[in-house]
């Protein structure tokens, strides 16, 4: 897993949390 991938994953998680 690359650091860049991890960063995008975190952003996705943030969006999902905001959706909830």
ZIHU-V188601 format. One record per residue. RES is the residue in one letter. SS is DSSP state (H for helix, E for strand, - for the rest). PSI is psi as a letter, one per 20 degrees, with the letter a starting at -180 (* if undefined). D_CENTER is the distance of its C-alpha to the mean C-alpha in Angstrom with 1 decimal. Layout:
res: {RES/RES}
ss: {SS/SS}
psi: {PSI/PSI}
d_center: {D_CENTER/D_CENTER}
//
This chain:
res: {X/X/X/X/X/X/X/X/X/X/X/X/X/X/X/X/X/X/X/X}
ss: {-/-/H/H/H/H/H/H/H/H/H/H/H/H/H/H/H/H/H/-}
psi: {p/q/h/g/g/g/g/h/g/g/g/g/g/g/g/g/g/h/h/*}
d_center: {13.2/13.1/11.6/10.5/8.7/7.0/6.1/4.7/2.9/2.3/3.0/3.2/4.0/5.7/7.3/8.4/9.8/11.5/12.9/14.4}
//
